[in-house]
Amino acid sequence: MDESMDSAPHLISTCVAFICNTSQSAMDALLEGLNDAQKSAVTSPANVVQVLAPPGSGKTKTLTARVAYHVNHERLQPWNIIVCTFTIKAAREMKERIKGFVGEKLEAKLILGTFHSVARRFLSRYGQEIGIDKNFGIADTSDSTAILKRIVARHQYTVEPGHARSRISKLKAKGVSADDFRATAKNVNDNEFAMVYSSYQEHLKASNLLDYDDLLVRCVDLLRKSPSCVSTIQAVLIDEYQDTNNIQYELMQLLAQSTRRITIVGDPDQSIYSFRSAEIKNLHRMRTDYPESVVINLENNYRSSGCILNSAMAVIEQDESRPQKPLIATHGVGEPPTLRHLVSATGEAKWIIEEIKRTKTLAAGLLSYDDYAVLIRSSHLSAQIERALGQEGIPYRMVAGTKFFDRAEIKILLDYLRVVSQPEHKHNDAVARVINVPSRKVGDATVKALLEEAEVKKVTLWKLLLDVARGRRKPESKVSAQAQKGIEQFVNVILTSRERLHPAEGENCDLLDLIYHVLKKISFESYLKQAHKDNWQDRWANVEELVNQAAQMTTAFANGEDILDDALPIVQGVEQREDTGADILSKFLANVTLSSVADQEGGEVAQVTISTIHAAKGLEWPVVFMPALYDGSIPHSRADDHDEERRLLYVGMTRAQGLLYLSCPMKQSGQEKTKLSRFISDKKIQKLFSERGPDLAFKRSTIPDLARILRRPCPADTDLKTAHSLLERLEDDKYPATREEMDGEDPTWGASWGDKFNSSGLSGDGPKQSFKRRKVEGSNSISSETVSTTMRTVSGFSTAVTTMSSVKTGFTSALDLGNLQSMQKEAERIRSKEARDEAREGKDCQATSDGARCHHKLL
Ligand SMILES: Nc1ncnc2c1ncn2[C@@H]1O[C@H](COP(=O)(O)OP(=O)(O)OP(=O)(O)O)[C@@H](O)[C@H]1O
């Protein structure tokens, strides 16, 4: 026997051992940092897994690891796995996390995105099965409203177009078509609405448009009719499941129809989208439809300090119909959250800015502006905060405010591109919006008349304009000579651009060249300079940003890469449409229409985030402010479901990792008096909060505790001390905090107490407040001793576990708060005793109110 044959078994066993070791180590890496419950969810052999868990318990982390587990250990092909997220931002974050496990190449092949973008992919590839044209456009909310406005005006219906749009959307979310609705219409109003709904659908169809809801509805139709389109799909995973609506539920079922392999993660306490028809009942429905479901609960919270968690639980536990659930804090107790009263909305905004500056400075590099979020119940509340941030020159980003693709200049350019892309089929509204931008002397009345004429004659506005420009048709309404010329110019812009869209046979469209052509033809930069003298540079920078995005896409397209999230598995027996060179523009437009993420993410400059609470779902920040917590704001005056409003507050509070501030101005910006939100007005709940912002200057444990919660290195003592010298006020004492302090408050609120005293000729560094300045603690601070975080190693992974002397490790309900409070009281008692002792010993510091002097001495 030859020698090599002899060594073969050894070689094979070495290889097997190597492969086993490699896959074992890959498995270890995948499960590293997960707790036992998370691990069992990730590796569960069950077909249907429901991970139900409270905020910050690692649901998204678990879902991500399960995707990686499917790929790395069950050897599923990534293109046979669908992952649906609730927002584009969440999709991006998950992509990033999955990349880390399976590598960039495999990650790119996953079908991962929002329900809408996943549905769009299937419709784009297989839509012909149900008669959907390949290059269908997507009608955004403003397109839908504009269409409905015209339908209502033309037939003199009584329904308000915005209301009609949201009613149609709700019906679609429940899977009720226009015909279904008509069949059940009970009265005159219903009959009228049925007609509006039908006309709207007809208009969309004639224009080859789908609105957001149609993407889901039509995808459901497609997958019902042609299940083979998803015959290759082996696993479906859904994030934020509690906010799925009926149509999304159906879509989930259809996507997973081949193997019924589904993993969902969710939290009923975070269900906050019923206004978008989310069905909290879908959790139970799933258990009925999939009796094989295995439910795994996660109980550890890895995000927030104990105090924050406890206050949030006290809020949610007011809903007595809700089952009690354990939630165990893994971090230290931390600083009690703040519940701050302020005199006015303006004062509240100024106070927020003061607190951002104070805490950021005192944290000596531990916090940056990126770490702060201001979460608001309604978007109009941002105005005061934005102004105050602007005045202080603090950079900020808006989430769910005016999004990049909603900015006027971007909308204009995109409208042009939409018309260039598909002038014949659709986008009457886009044509109408830009025909006179920049001005071509085609007045509103002319545009309106032409639009009506086009709709009545059932031709597109573009076709009508083309005929008018070429002298083939005389419009019914009078068109001035100037307007005629303007129409000709507009038609010329579109036609010359379309030449670039369809270059010579075999050549691809150069998207950049096309965009530059449009910009030049409409002299867009000059137009912006003229129309927006004060901020045209910013607007032009936005345009440049859009061009950058197009450039990236062009490069990817040229390199033959899969641009956008467009890849779908090839299914035998179902024809898959090929891309052509001209498709790049429609893909680009589809992508931007579906984009609803905040702009300028990941920019160089650290920025404070302003977001609605709804849009903050799934996110976390070291420091969170929630202003305007009064009845009417939260619960919102128009909200029917107060339980959902309470959940909203709970979602907001649980976004905070280290510091949480709730605040309530005594007067709204319109000067109406306020009443503290009923969700936090209970005395027992108020006890969980401190009246003022946390003590970061005098209490030695605050910053080290914060650093531990954030898993960041603690700043050096010298840096912390230097930070003190940078601030005039070390504590949250610039504005009065209690009702007593505010009584007799003069109407010039907004100026600080100090300012007011100075201006009234009084000297001193503030009013006579009941609030006592604190003194610097010794290094043997109580809090850091009472709460310590230790690392425990469990089967190859480490988790931070909090141990507290005298209180138990976690808590399961807000009732445990008694413990926390008594602990804090005890800490406070010992601190005062120390201070008294020091005073007796004749030290420089006075025990009560002279902390500031003491502090200067210390420096
Ligand atoms: N086992 C763990 N050990 C340490 N940190 C963890 C663990 N699991 C999750 N985390 C961390 O906890 C934080 C919250 O995780 P994640 O966002 O996945 O929670 P979630 O349950 O999806 O929260 P929410 O419901 O509020 O969106 C993240 O910073 C995450 O990295």
The ligand as an SDF file (V2000), in Angstrom:
LIG
                    3D

 31 33  0  0  0  0  0  0  0  0999 V2000
  -26.9540   39.2810   26.2350 N   0  0  0  0  0  0  0  0  0  0  0  0
  -26.6190   40.5680   26.1720 C   0  0  0  0  0  0  0  0  0  0  0  0
  -25.5370   41.0450   26.8270 N   0  0  0  0  0  0  0  0  0  0  0  0
  -25.1980   42.3530   26.7850 C   0  0  0  0  0  0  0  0  0  0  0  0
  -25.8770   43.2840   26.0850 N   0  0  0  0  0  0  0  0  0  0  0  0
  -26.9570   42.8910   25.4020 C   0  0  0  0  0  0  0  0  0  0  0  0
  -27.3950   41.5190   25.4110 C   0  0  0  0  0  0  0  0  0  0  0  0
  -28.5150   41.4520   24.6470 N   0  0  0  0  0  0  0  0  0  0  0  0
  -28.7600   42.7070   24.1890 C   0  0  0  0  0  0  0  0  0  0  0  0
  -27.8330   43.5670   24.6300 N   0  0  0  0  0  0  0  0  0  0  0  0
  -27.7620   45.0360   24.3700 C   0  0  0  0  0  0  0  0  0  0  0  0
  -28.9630   45.6100   24.8590 O   0  0  0  0  0  0  0  0  0  0  0  0
  -29.3890   46.6950   24.0260 C   0  0  0  0  0  0  0  0  0  0  0  0
  -30.8060   46.4500   23.5590 C   0  0  0  0  0  0  0  0  0  0  0  0
  -30.8090   45.3600   22.6360 O   0  0  0  0  0  0  0  0  0  0  0  0
  -31.8880   45.2860   21.4580 P   0  0  0  0  0  0  0  0  0  0  0  0
  -31.9530   46.5850   20.7230 O   0  0  0  0  0  0  0  0  0  0  0  0
  -31.6470   44.0540   20.6710 O   0  0  0  0  0  0  0  0  0  0  0  0
  -33.1920   45.1460   22.3760 O   0  0  0  0  0  0  0  0  0  0  0  0
  -34.7020   45.0500   21.9660 P   0  0  0  0  0  0  0  0  0  0  0  0
  -35.3120   44.0170   22.8350 O   0  0  0  0  0  0  0  0  0  0  0  0
  -34.8480   44.8420   20.4900 O   0  0  0  0  0  0  0  0  0  0  0  0
  -35.2000   46.4740   22.4370 O   0  0  0  0  0  0  0  0  0  0  0  0
  -36.5290   47.2900   22.0220 P   0  0  0  0  0  0  0  0  0  0  0  0
  -37.6930   46.3740   22.2000 O   0  0  0  0  0  0  0  0  0  0  0  0
  -36.5710   48.4100   22.9930 O   0  0  0  0  0  0  0  0  0  0  0  0
  -36.3390   47.7420   20.6350 O   0  0  0  0  0  0  0  0  0  0  0  0
  -28.3970   46.7710   22.8850 C   0  0  0  0  0  0  0  0  0  0  0  0
  -27.4440   47.7530   23.2060 O   0  0  0  0  0  0  0  0  0  0  0  0
  -27.7920   45.3840   22.8650 C   0  0  0  0  0  0  0  0  0  0  0  0
  -26.4940   45.3600   22.3280 O   0  0  0  0  0  0  0  0  0  0  0  0
  1  2  1  0
  2  3  1  0
  2  7  2  0
  3  4  2  0
  4  5  1  0
  5  6  2  0
  6  7  1  0
  6 10  1  0
  7  8  1  0
  8  9  2  0
  9 10  1  0
 10 11  1  0
 11 12  1  0
 11 30  1  0
 12 13  1  0
 13 14  1  0
 13 28  1  0
 14 15  1  0
 15 16  1  0
 16 17  2  0
 16 18  1  0
 16 19  1  0
 19 20  1  0
 20 21  2  0
 20 22  1  0
 20 23  1  0
 23 24  1  0
 24 25  2  0
 24 26  1  0
 24 27  1  0
 28 29  1  0
 28 30  1  0
 30 31  1  0
M  END
$$$$
